[in-house]
Amino acid sequence: MLSIAKLRVGQEAYQLSGVAQSLDDYYTGAGEAAGLWIGAGAERLGLAGEVDPDDLRAVLAGLAPGSGGLTPDGSTVRTHARRVPGFDLTFKAPKSVSVLYAVSDDPRVQGAIIEAGETAVREVVAWLEREAIRVRRGSGDVAYLNDLAARDPAAADAARIRVLPGRGVVAATFRHRTSRAGDPLLHWHTLVANLVEGPDGRWGAFVHPELYRAVRAAGELFQTVVRGELTESLGLEWRPGRHVPEIAGVPQALCDQFSKRAAEVDAWLAATGTPDDPAGRQAAVLATRRGKPEAEHERFDAAWKAEACAAGWGPEHADALIASTTERHTPGIDEVWRLPTRNPHTGAVADRAVEPEEWIAAVARTLTEHDSTFTRTDIVQAVAARIGDGATAHTVDRMTARVLASTHLVPVAGDGPSRWTTTELLEVERRFLDRAASTRHTRTAIDPHHIAGMLERLPTLGTDQEAAVRRLATSGDAISVMVGPAGTGKTFTLDAVRQVYAAAGYQIIGAAPSAKAAHELQADAHIASATIHRRLGAWTRGYDRPDAHTLLVVDEAAMAGLRDLDRLTATVVEAGGRVLLVGDHHQLPEVTAGGGFAALATDPTATVAELSVNRRQHHSWERQALAELRDDHVARAVAAYQSHGRVIVASDRPAMIDQAVDRWVAAHHAGTVPVLLAGTNQTVDALNAAVRRALIDRGVLGRAIDGSNGSLALGERLMIRGNDYRATTPAGEQTSVLNGQTGTLTGTCSDGLVLRMDHDDLEVVLTPDQFATGAVGAEPVARGDARPEQPGER
């Protein structure tokens, strides 16, 4: 696809060192191609053709080539220690395309593949210039602006910070053929200098976040243009691939064999427990990076062909594939509206032509699977991914405009980039909120005397907890809300709610977005619980359906998708039962498109009970700091932690790691479960290695045990990464383990390794195939995490 990395000063030498003295001409397969200038900004600076090293170094330094050290504005460059010279955008062809390039003996085929990739790079860079390259103008000096506004309001408005379109990038693109494992991997490193001309003619840095937001869409667009070019030039057909469509006829087994680098990344993800998502794979790429094996003029293609022949698909098979193709053309705007349809009798899936509005409705549903709103670049990404045979960037632009004009989309007001949602999701939200509003005061409240009698048996409830129970039990609403911030005793309160409703004749059941959350609800609040999807699935099959005496408690409802909440509440309310939604809309966002919980939690006409006393933190300042974090006042919270010795500043990186490890080991020795968080993958690795050495030195970890990914030792911490409801104990009894649960490796048995689970001290058997499939992995003591854990979460 497409990855992005900030360049460091001097990093351009890596690309320049791999450049052959002459162009790689598609035929010899020797060396790497010389870099080429692209971008409208490069053209305005007079840069064209092959990249000269001095010119590249100049633009990365913010200078105009040949100017004697001046900027394109003719001034002296103003630099600072944190200046970013530029960005490396790495475009990767589909693996099957690289394999066909490597195996084919036909120079015309190889030339068409190269041309397809380079055309795609040029089109995508031009798209980024239009969509993502912006400059910032104006002042952020509040005092200056206020003073100016007092004298001239119009001038103050004109002087405020504003974001304007840039006039194209200055970029150098370098074509490479190999991965770091020596496999065929056609990719283009495109070094984009952090230098752009604004609409006022002044040159300077561009707005980086805009570029980062567009990367995924640009990557999908690159793949689509590559497919379109090869559909047109070689008549290739495409099949679904693991990440992107692949060439039909190129064996997946050969693609896998030539994906040793991907195997290294997958192994690192499994060994460290890092999520297999774009951020996780980027971390894995950096952690496992090593120098490339290529050498000037070395014939890699001979070795590739030999390996392919040994695998049973050599040059003759590549020739046969090309010979079997027929003339095809890249679909235009009238031919792209196609959706996959499954034959109900045979199960076969084939595309069928549909009306544009039906196609747009399907794409709109995809756009709101995980987020309630989306941007223009999200639309481009979704549109490009749907065109199996590929298309030009111009066609994707026209389709995007057609989607934006559709009545299926609704613009959403707000700051920042323009966003949209869908009429379908708005209808789900309206239906959900209308259900809550129309069923208020339709249920019988529990008698206050009965509630008082039950609460007398629960003397340890806090004042806010008792008020929450009374508020919920005396409400006549079918759907109620309880807001429970971290540390306020939410599950203890829910246990009291359960007892009050159970004594009144209700059946109390629970649901949660994750299996781990459902397990904790059942274990701590004694409410029989399941995941939302398992609960809905059972109801759909006719099992354990709710009735008028059912209270459904949905824990972590703020993280549940709106469509799921709509289905849950509809089933219970239509049966005459009641629903209690529990969560905190100030904490983590929904895992799918949501917002329903937050809407109800802030509705003054709804029944909302809120727990307000933090019982986890003992010091008043710490409770206040946590409240500041919850309200997004991060600076004030950090200042409080620093003033109380909770933030320590080290003199350098090694000292920081030493202090962090010492504090972790001390906390571990004291019997707590400490967590180390780090901002970079390299720091995570250093912390993990240092802690493991400390644990070995102190005898906490015992002898090494085989049978897993890498070498584990007795006492090692492991994390479950999947739900297994048929796990067994060493005695052969059936139990279950859930995604995210952790435990300690205590020994071995004939069936595998034995893990003692943290939550109940039960021992379970982990089989070798669970390690092989990544269902179990080592739990790193240090983790890279964009969201700091709230104090008291662990």
C-alpha positions in Angstrom: 0.0 0.0 0.0 1.6 3.3 1.1 3.6 4.1 4.2 4.9 7.5 5.4 7.9 8.3 7.5 9.5 11.6 8.5 13.0 12.1 7.0 15.9 12.8 9.3 18.8 15.1 8.3 21.1 13.1 6.1 18.6 10.3 5.4 18.6 11.2 1.7 22.0 9.5 1.5 20.2 6.1 1.8 18.3 6.6 -1.4 21.2 8.2 -3.3 23.6 5.4 -2.4 21.2 2.9 -4.1 21.0 4.8 -7.3 22.7 3.3 -10.4 24.9 5.5 -12.5 22.6 5.0 -15.4 18.9 4.2 -15.8 17.7 0.6 -15.3 16.1 0.1 -18.7 13.6 -2.6 -17.9 15.6 -5.2 -19.8 18.8 -5.9 -17.8 17.4 -6.0 -14.3 20.7 -4.6 -13.1 21.0 -2.0 -10.3 18.3 0.4 -9.1 16.8 3.2 -11.2 18.0 6.7 -10.8 15.8 9.1 -8.9 13.4 11.3 -10.9 12.0 14.7 -10.1 8.2 14.9 -9.9 5.6 17.4 -8.6 4.5 20.9 -9.6 6.8 22.5 -7.1 9.8 20.8 -8.6 8.9 22.1 -12.0 8.7 25.7 -10.7 12.1 25.3 -9.2 13.5 24.1 -12.6 14.0 20.5 -11.4 13.4 17.8 -14.0 14.8 14.5 -15.1 17.3 12.6 -13.0 17.9 13.7 -9.4 21.2 15.4 -8.7 22.3 14.7 -5.1 23.2 18.3 -4.4 19.8 19.5 -5.6 18.0 16.9 -3.4 20.0 18.0 -0.3 19.2 21.6 -1.1 15.4 21.2 -1.2 15.4 19.0 1.9 17.3 21.8 3.7 14.6 24.3 2.5 16.9 25.9 -0.1 16.5 26.7 -3.8 19.1 24.6 -5.8 21.9 26.7 -7.2 20.9 29.7 -5.1 24.1 29.8 -3.0 22.2 28.8 0.1 19.1 30.9 -0.1 15.4 29.9 0.1 13.2 30.1 -3.1 12.1 33.4 -1.7 15.7 34.7 -1.8 16.1 34.8 1.9 18.3 33.1 4.4 16.8 29.9 5.7 15.5 29.9 9.3 15.9 26.5 10.8 15.5 24.9 14.2 16.5 21.6 15.8 13.1 19.9 15.3 12.7 20.9 11.6 11.5 18.0 9.4 13.4 18.0 6.1 10.7 16.0 4.3 8.7 12.8 4.1 9.4 9.4 2.6 6.2 8.1 0.9 6.7 4.4 0.0 4.4 3.1 -2.6 4.3 -0.8 -2.9 2.9 -2.7 -5.8 0.7 -5.8 -5.0 2.9 -8.8 -4.3 1.5 -10.7 -7.3 2.6 -7.8 -9.6 6.2 -7.9 -8.1 6.2 -11.7 -8.6 5.1 -11.5 -12.2 7.8 -8.8 -12.8 10.4 -11.1 -11.3 9.5 -14.3 -13.0 8.6 -13.1 -16.5 11.3 -13.3 -19.2 9.4 -10.8 -21.4 10.8 -7.3 -21.3 7.5 -5.9 -22.6 5.7 -7.3 -19.6 8.3 -6.0 -17.2 8.2 -2.6 -18.9 4.4 -2.4 -18.7 4.6 -3.2 -14.9 7.2 -0.5 -14.3 5.2 2.0 -16.4 2.0 1.2 -14.5 3.7 1.8 -11.1 5.3 5.0 -12.2 2.1 6.3 -13.7 0.3 5.5 -10.5 3.0 7.3 -8.4 2.7 10.5 -10.6 -1.1 10.4 -10.4 -1.2 9.9 -6.7 1.3 12.7 -6.0 -0.8 15.0 -8.2 -3.8 14.0 -6.2 -2.0 14.7 -2.9 -1.0 18.1 -4.3 -4.7 18.9 -4.8 -6.1 17.3 -1.7 -3.5 17.3 1.1 -0.8 19.9 0.6 -1.7 23.0 2.6 0.2 25.9 4.0 -0.6 27.8 7.2 -0.7 31.6 7.2 -1.4 34.1 10.0 -0.6 34.5 13.6 -1.5 32.6 16.7 -0.3 35.3 19.1 -3.5 35.9 21.2 -2.2 39.1 22.8 -1.3 40.6 19.5 -4.6 39.6 17.9 -6.6 41.0 20.7 -4.7 44.2 20.6 -5.2 44.4 16.8 -8.9 43.6 17.1 -9.4 46.5 19.5 -8.1 48.8 16.8 -9.1 47.1 13.6 -11.4 44.0 13.8 -11.3 43.3 10.1 -7.5 43.3 10.2 -7.5 41.0 13.2 -9.7 38.5 11.4 -7.4 38.6 8.4 -4.4 38.1 10.6 -5.7 34.9 12.3 -4.3 31.5 11.5 -5.8 30.1 8.3 -5.0 27.0 6.1 -4.6 27.6 2.4 -3.9 25.3 -0.6 -0.3 24.9 -1.6 1.0 24.9 -5.2 2.4 21.5 -5.5 5.3 19.5 -4.0 9.0 19.2 -4.7 9.6 15.4 -4.8 12.2 12.9 -5.9 11.0 9.3 -6.6 13.3 6.3 -6.5 12.3 2.9 -7.8 13.5 -0.2 -5.9 12.9 -3.9 -6.8 13.7 -5.8 -3.6 12.6 -6.2 -0.1 15.1 -6.2 2.8 14.8 -10.0 2.8 15.9 -10.1 -0.9 12.5 -11.0 -2.3 11.0 -9.2 -5.3 9.1 -6.1 -4.1 8.6 -3.3 -6.5 8.3 -0.1 -4.6 8.9 3.6 -5.0 10.4 5.8 -2.3 9.1 9.3 -3.0 11.0 11.9 -0.9 8.7 14.9 -0.6 10.6 18.0 0.6 9.0 20.0 3.4 9.0 23.0 1.0 5.9 24.3 -0.8 4.8 27.6 -2.4 1.7 29.1 -1.0 -1.0 31.0 -2.9 0.8 34.3 -1.9 4.0 33.2 -3.6 5.9 32.6 -0.3 7.7 29.3 0.2 7.8 27.3 3.4 6.8 24.1 5.2 3.4 22.6 4.6 0.8 21.4 7.2 1.9 17.8 8.1 -1.4 16.5 9.6 -3.2 17.1 6.3 -0.7 14.8 4.6 -1.0 12.1 7.2 -4.8 12.1 7.0 -4.6 11.5 3.3 -2.1 8.6 3.3 -4.5 5.7 3.5 -6.7 7.1 0.7 -3.5 7.8 -1.4 -2.4 4.2 -0.9 -5.7 2.8 -2.1 -5.7 5.2 -5.0 -2.2 4.0 -6.0 -3.4 0.4 -6.0 -6.4 1.2 -8.1 -4.4 3.1 -10.7 -1.8 0.3 -10.9 -4.6 -2.2 -11.5 -6.2 0.0 -14.1 -3.0 0.5 -16.0 -2.2 -3.3 -16.1 -5.8 -4.1 -17.0 -5.4 -1.8 -20.0 -1.8 -2.7 -21.1 -1.7 -6.5 -20.3 -5.4 -7.5 -20.1 -4.8 -8.8 -16.6 -7.7 -9.9 -14.4 -7.8 -9.6 -10.6 -8.8 -11.7 -7.6 -9.4 -10.8 -4.0 -6.1 -10.7 -2.0 -5.2 -10.6 1.6 -4.7 -6.9 1.7 -5.3 -5.7 -1.9 -6.6 -7.4 -5.1 -4.0 -9.6 -6.7 -3.4 -10.8 -10.3 -5.6 -13.8 -11.1 -3.4 -16.7 -12.2 -0.3 -15.8 -10.1 -0.3 -18.5 -7.3 -0.8 -17.3 -3.8 1.7 -19.9 -2.6 4.4 -18.3 -4.7 3.4 -14.8 -3.4 3.7 -16.2 0.1 7.1 -17.8 -0.6 8.4 -14.4 -1.9 7.0 -12.6 1.2 9.8 -13.5 3.7 9.7 -9.9 4.9 6.0 -10.1 5.6 6.6 -13.3 7.6 9.2 -11.5 9.7 6.7 -8.7 10.5 3.9 -11.3 11.3 6.3 -13.1 13.6 7.2 -9.9 15.4 3.6 -9.0 15.9 2.8 -12.5 17.3 5.9 -12.5 19.6 5.2 -9.0 21.0 1.4 -9.1 21.1 1.1 -6.0 19.0 -2.2 -5.6 17.2 -2.2 -6.5 13.5 -3.3 -3.1 12.2 -1.6 -0.4 10.1 0.1 1.2 13.2 1.2 -2.2 14.5 2.6 -3.3 11.2 4.5 0.0 10.9 6.0 -0.6 14.3 7.0 -4.1 13.3 8.6 -2.9 10.0 10.8 -0.5 12.0 11.7 -3.0 14.7 12.8 -5.7 12.2 14.5 -3.5 9.6 17.9 -4.4 8.4 20.2 -3.4 5.6 19.2 -4.5 2.1 21.3 -7.2 0.4 21.2 -5.7 -3.1 24.5 -4.8 -4.8 25.2 -2.7 -7.9 24.6 -4.6 -11.1 23.7 -7.9 -9.3 21.3 -10.0 -11.2 18.6 -10.7 -8.7 16.1 -11.8 -11.4 18.1 -15.0 -12.1 17.8 -16.1 -8.5 14.1 -15.2 -8.4 13.4 -17.2 -11.5 15.3 -20.2 -10.2 13.3 -20.0 -6.9 10.0 -19.7 -8.8 10.8 -22.7 -11.1 11.6 -24.8 -8.0 8.2 -23.8 -6.7 6.5 -24.9 -9.9 5.6 -21.6 -11.5 8.4 -20.3 -13.8 8.8 -18.0 -16.8 6.9 -20.4 -19.1 3.9 -20.1 -16.7 4.2 -16.3 -16.7 4.2 -16.3 -20.5 1.2 -18.6 -20.6 -0.7 -16.3 -18.3 0.0 -13.3 -20.5 -0.9 -15.3 -23.6 -4.2 -16.3 -22.2 -5.4 -12.7 -21.5 -7.7 -10.9 -23.9 -7.8 -7.2 -24.7 -9.5 -5.4 -21.9 -9.8 -1.7 -21.0 -9.8 0.3 -17.8 -13.5 0.9 -16.8 -14.8 4.4 -17.2 -17.3 6.3 -15.2 -20.3 4.5 -16.7 -18.8 1.0 -16.0 -17.6 1.1 -12.4 -20.9 0.8 -10.6 -20.7 -2.9 -9.8 -21.3 -4.8 -6.6 -20.4 -8.4 -5.6 -23.4 -10.7 -5.4 -23.6 -14.2 -4.0 -25.6 -16.8 -6.0 -28.0 -18.3 -3.4 -27.8 -21.8 -5.1 -24.1 -22.2 -5.9 -22.6 -19.7 -3.4 -20.4 -18.2 -6.2 -19.8 -14.5 -6.0 -19.8 -12.4 -9.1 -20.1 -8.7 -9.8 -23.3 -7.3 -11.2 -24.0 -3.9 -12.6 -26.1 -1.7 -10.4 -27.5 1.9 -10.4 -25.0 4.4 -9.0 -27.3 5.2 -6.0 -27.4 1.5 -5.0 -23.6 1.4 -5.2 -23.3 4.6 -3.2 -25.6 3.2 -0.5 -23.3 0.2 -0.1 -20.2 2.3 0.1 -21.9 4.7 2.6 -22.6 1.7 4.8 -19.0 0.7 4.6 -17.9 4.2 5.6 -19.9 4.1 8.8 -19.0 0.5 9.9 -16.4 1.9 12.4 -17.0 5.7 12.6 -20.1 7.8 12.7 -18.7 10.4 10.3 -16.1 10.5 7.6 -14.0 12.9 5.5 -13.5 13.3 1.7 -10.3 11.3 1.9 -12.2 8.5 3.6 -14.6 8.5 0.6 -11.8 8.4 -1.9 -10.3 5.4 0.0 -13.6 3.5 0.0 -14.4 4.3 -3.7 -10.9 3.3 -4.9 -11.1 0.0 -3.0 -14.4 -1.0 -4.7 -13.1 -0.9 -8.2 -11.7 -4.4 -8.8 -10.3 -3.8 -12.3 -8.8 -0.5 -11.3 -9.4 3.0 -12.7 -7.7 6.3 -13.4 -7.4 8.9 -10.7 -9.7 11.1 -12.8 -12.4 8.4 -12.7 -12.0 8.1 -8.9 -12.3 11.9 -8.6 -15.6 11.8 -10.6 -17.0 9.0 -8.6 -16.1 10.8 -5.3 -17.9 13.9 -6.6 -20.9 11.7 -7.4 -20.9 10.2 -3.9 -20.7 13.6 -2.3 -23.7 14.8 -4.3 -25.8 11.8 -3.3 -28.8 12.1 -0.9 -27.3 9.2 1.0 -24.8 11.6 2.5 -25.4 14.4 5.0 -22.8 17.1 5.9 -21.9 17.4 9.6 -21.1 20.8 11.1 -18.0 21.3 13.1 -14.4 22.5 13.2 -11.6 20.9 11.2 -11.9 19.1 7.9 -15.4 18.8 6.4 -17.2 15.6 7.5 -20.3 13.7 6.5 -22.5 11.0 7.8 -25.2 8.9 6.1 -29.0 9.1 6.1 -29.1 5.5 7.1 -27.0 6.0 10.3 -29.0 9.1 11.1 -32.2 7.0 10.8 -30.7 4.4 13.2 -29.8 7.2 15.7 -33.2 8.8 15.4 -34.9 5.4 15.9 -32.8 4.7 18.9 -33.3 8.1 20.6 -37.0 8.1 19.7 -37.4 4.7 21.3 -35.8 6.0 24.5 -38.0 9.2 24.4 -41.3 7.4 23.6 -41.0 4.8 26.3 -40.3 7.2 29.2 -42.7 6.7 32.1 -44.0 3.5 30.5 -42.6 1.0 33.0 -43.6 0.5 36.6 -41.2 2.0 39.1 -40.0 -0.2 42.0 -41.7 0.7 45.3 -39.6 3.2 47.3 -40.2 1.3 50.5 -38.9 -1.9 48.8 -35.8 0.0 47.6 -35.2 1.4 51.1 -35.4 -2.0 52.6 -32.9 -3.5 50.2 -30.5 -0.6 50.6 -30.5 -1.1 54.4 -28.8 -4.4 53.7 -26.1 -2.6 51.7 -24.6 -0.2 54.2 -21.2 0.1 52.4 -22.8 1.9 49.4 -21.5 5.5 49.1 -23.9 8.4 49.0 -23.6 8.8 45.2 -23.9 5.1 44.7 -27.1 4.9 46.8 -28.5 7.9 44.9 -27.8 6.2 41.6 -29.6 3.0 42.6 -32.6 5.0 43.8 -32.6 7.1 40.6 -32.6 4.0 38.4 -35.0 1.9 40.4 -37.7 4.6 40.8 -37.6 5.6 37.1 -40.4 4.5 34.9 -38.2 4.8 31.7 -37.7 1.7 29.6 -34.1 2.9 28.8 -31.9 4.5 31.5 -28.3 5.5 31.7 -25.6 5.2 34.4 -22.4 7.2 33.9 -19.5 5.6 35.8 -16.1 7.2 35.5 -13.0 5.2 36.3 -12.6 4.5 40.0 -16.1 5.3 41.1 -17.2 1.8 42.0 -19.3 1.1 39.0 -19.5 -2.7 39.3 -20.2 -2.5 43.0 -23.1 -0.2 42.3 -24.4 -2.5 39.5 -24.3 -5.4 42.0 -26.7 -3.3 44.2 -28.9 -2.6 41.2 -29.0 -6.3 40.4 -30.1 -7.1 44.0 -32.9 -4.5 44.0 -34.3 -5.5 40.7 -34.0 -9.3 41.4 -35.9 -8.8 44.6 -38.6 -7.1 42.6 -39.0 -10.1 40.3 -36.8 -9.1 37.4 -34.4 -11.4 35.5 -31.1 -9.4 35.1 -28.9 -10.2 32.2 -25.8 -8.4 30.9 -24.0 -7.6 27.6 -20.8 -5.9 26.7 -18.8 -5.1 23.5 -15.9 -7.5 24.5 -15.8 -10.9 26.1 -13.4 -9.6 28.7 -15.8 -6.9 29.8 -18.7 -9.3 29.8 -16.7 -11.7 32.0 -15.9 -8.9 34.5 -19.5 -7.8 34.6 -20.5 -11.4 35.4 -17.7 -12.0 38.0 -17.9 -8.6 39.8 -21.6 -7.7 39.6 -22.9 -11.3 39.5 -25.0 -10.5 36.3 -25.1 -13.4 33.8 -23.4 -11.8 30.8 -22.3 -12.4 27.2 -20.8 -10.3 24.4 -23.3 -8.1 22.5 -22.9 -10.3 19.4 -23.5 -13.5 21.3 -26.5 -12.1 23.0 -28.0 -10.9 19.7 -27.2 -14.1 18.0 -28.9 -16.2 20.7 -32.0 -14.0 20.5 -32.1 -14.3 16.7 -32.0 -18.1 17.1 -34.9 -17.9 19.6 -32.9 -18.7 22.7 -33.2 -16.8 26.1 -35.3 -14.0 24.6 -36.2 -11.2 27.0 -39.7 -10.6 28.4 -41.5 -7.9 30.4 -39.5 -8.9 33.6 -36.1 -8.6 32.0 -33.5 -5.9 32.9 -30.6 -5.9 30.4 -27.5 -4.2 31.6 -25.1 -3.1 28.8 -21.7 -2.4 30.3 -19.2 -0.2 28.4 -22.1 1.0 26.4 -20.1 4.1 25.4 -17.9 1.8 23.4 -20.8 -0.1 21.7 -21.8 0.6 18.2 -25.0 2.5 17.6 -26.5 -0.2 15.4 -25.8 -2.8 18.1 -27.4 -0.6 20.8 -30.4 -0.1 18.5 -30.9 -3.8 18.0 -30.4 -4.6 21.7 -32.8 -2.0 23.0 -35.4 -2.7 20.3 -35.6 -6.4 21.3 -35.9 -5.7 25.0 -38.2 -2.8 24.9 -40.6 -4.4 22.4 -40.8 -7.4 24.8 -41.8 -5.0 27.6 -38.4 -5.1 29.5 -36.0 -2.5 30.6 -32.4 -1.5 29.5 -29.7 0.1 31.6 -26.8 1.5 29.6 -23.6 1.9 31.6 -20.3 3.6 30.7 -18.4 6.9 30.4 -18.7 8.9 27.3 -15.6 10.9 28.3 -13.3 7.9 28.0 -12.5 5.6 25.0 -14.5 6.1 21.8 -16.8 3.5 20.2 -15.2 0.5 18.5 -17.8 0.9 15.8 -20.0 3.8 14.6 -21.6 5.1 17.8 -22.6 8.1 19.7 -26.0 6.9 21.0 -24.8 6.5 24.6 -23.3 10.0 24.7 -26.6 11.4 23.3 -28.6 9.8 26.0 -26.1 10.6 28.8 -26.3 14.3 28.0 -30.1 14.4 27.5 -31.7 16.4 30.4 -35.0 14.6 29.9 -33.6 11.1 30.2 -33.0 9.1 33.4 -29.3 9.5 34.0 -27.5 8.4 37.2 -23.9 9.5 37.6 -21.3 8.3 40.1 -19.2 11.2 41.2 -16.9 10.0 43.9 -13.5 8.6 42.9 -12.8 5.7 45.3 -9.7 4.4 43.7 -7.3 7.3 44.2 -6.8 8.2 47.9 -5.3 11.7 47.5 -7.6 14.6 46.7 -5.0 16.1 44.2 -4.8 12.8 42.4 -8.6 12.6 42.1 -8.6 16.1 40.7 -5.8 15.3 38.2 -7.8 12.3 37.0 -10.8 14.5 36.5 -8.6 16.9 34.5 -7.5 14.1 32.2 -11.1 13.0 31.8 -12.0 16.6 30.7 -9.1 16.8 28.3 -7.1 19.3 30.5 -3.9 17.3 29.9 -1.4 20.1 30.8 -3.0 20.8 34.2 -3.1 17.1 35.0 0.6 16.5 34.0 1.6 19.6 36.1 -0.1 18.1 39.1 1.6 14.7 38.7 4.9 16.4 38.3 4.5 18.6 41.4 3.8 15.4 43.4 6.8 13.4 42.1 4.8 11.3 39.7 6.6 12.6 36.7 10.4 12.3 36.7 12.7 13.9 34.2 15.9 12.0 33.4 19.1 13.5 32.0 19.2 11.2 28.9 17.5 8.2 27.3 19.7 5.5 29.1 19.0 7.1 32.5 15.3 7.3 31.7 15.2 3.6 30.8 17.2 2.7 34.0 14.9 4.7 36.2 11.7 3.3 34.6 12.9 -0.3 34.9 14.0 0.2 38.6 10.5 1.7 39.4 8.8 -1.1 37.5 10.7 -3.8 39.3 10.1 -2.2 42.7 6.4 -2.0 42.0 6.3 -5.6 40.8 8.2 -6.7 43.9 5.6 -4.9 46.0 2.9 -7.1 44.5 1.2 -4.6 42.1 0.7 -5.0 38.3 2.7 -2.1 36.9 2.6 -1.0 33.2 5.3 0.7 31.2 4.2 2.8 28.3 6.5 4.3 25.6 6.1 6.5 22.6 8.4 4.7 20.2 8.9 1.1 19.2 12.6 1.3 19.9 12.0 2.5 23.5 9.5 -0.3 24.0 12.0 -2.9 22.9 14.7 -1.4 25.2 12.4 -1.4 28.2 11.2 -4.9 27.6 14.7 -6.3 27.2 15.9 -4.4 30.4 13.0 -5.6 32.5 13.4 -9.2 31.3 17.1 -9.1 32.2 16.3 -7.7 35.6 13.7 -10.5 36.2 16.2 -13.1 35.2 18.9 -11.7 37.4 16.5 -11.6 40.4 15.4 -15.2 39.7 11.8 -14.2 39.0 11.9 -16.0 35.6 12.9 -19.6 35.7 14.1 -22.1 33.1 13.3 -21.8 29.4 10.4 -23.7 28.0 10.0 -24.6 24.3 6.8 -25.0 22.3 5.9 -21.4 21.6 6.9 -18.5 19.4 10.4 -18.0 20.6 11.8 -18.9 24.0 9.6 -18.5 27.0 10.5 -19.1 30.6 8.7 -20.2 33.8 7.1 -17.1 35.3 6.6 -15.5 31.9 3.6 -13.3 31.4 1.2 -14.3 28.6 -1.8 -12.6 27.1 -4.8 -14.4 25.4 -5.6 -12.8 22.0 -8.8 -14.7 21.1 -11.9 -16.1 22.8 -11.7 -19.9 23.4 -14.8 -21.2 25.1 -13.5 -24.8 24.9 -10.3 -24.5 26.7 -9.3 -27.2 29.2 -7.6 -27.4 32.6 -4.7 -29.8 33.2 -7.2 -32.2 34.7 -9.2 -32.2 31.5 -12.1 -30.0 32.7 -13.7 -27.6 30.2 -13.3 -23.8 30.9 -13.0 -20.7 28.8 -10.4 -18.0 28.2 -11.1 -14.6 26.7 -9.3 -12.0 24.5 -7.2 -9.7 26.7 -7.0 -12.0 29.8 -3.5 -12.5 31.2 -1.7 -15.1 33.2 1.6 -16.5 34.4 3.3 -19.5 32.7 3.7 -22.1 35.5 4.8 -25.3 33.7 4.1 -27.9 31.0 1.9 -30.9 30.5 1.5 -33.5 27.8 -0.9 -31.2 25.8 1.1 -28.0 26.0 1.9 -25.2 28.4 0.1 -24.4 31.6 -1.0 -20.9 32.3 -2.4 -19.6 35.7 -5.0 -17.0 34.9 -4.9 -13.7 36.8 -8.6 -13.2 37.3 -9.4 -16.5 39.0 -6.1 -18.4 39.6 -7.5 -21.2 37.4 -4.9 -23.1 35.4 -5.5 -23.7 31.7 -3.7 -25.6 29.0 -2.3 -23.7 26.0 -1.8 -25.9 23.0 1.1 -25.4 20.5 -1.4 -24.5 17.7 -2.6 -21.6 19.8 0.9 -20.1 19.7 1.2 -21.0 16.0 -2.0 -19.1 15.1 -1.2 -16.1 17.4 -4.1 -16.8 19.8 -1.6 -16.5 22.6 1.4 -14.2 22.8 3.9 -12.9 25.3 2.6 -9.8 27.2 5.1 -7.0 26.9 5.7 -5.1 30.1 6.3 -2.0 28.0 3.9 -1.1 25.2 3.6 1.6 22.6 0.3 3.3 23.1 -1.1 6.6 21.8 -3.5 6.8 24.7 -1.9 6.9 28.2 -3.8 4.6 30.6 -5.8 6.5 33.1 -4.3 6.4 36.6 -5.8 3.4 38.4 -6.8 1.5 35.3 -4.3 -1.3 36.0 
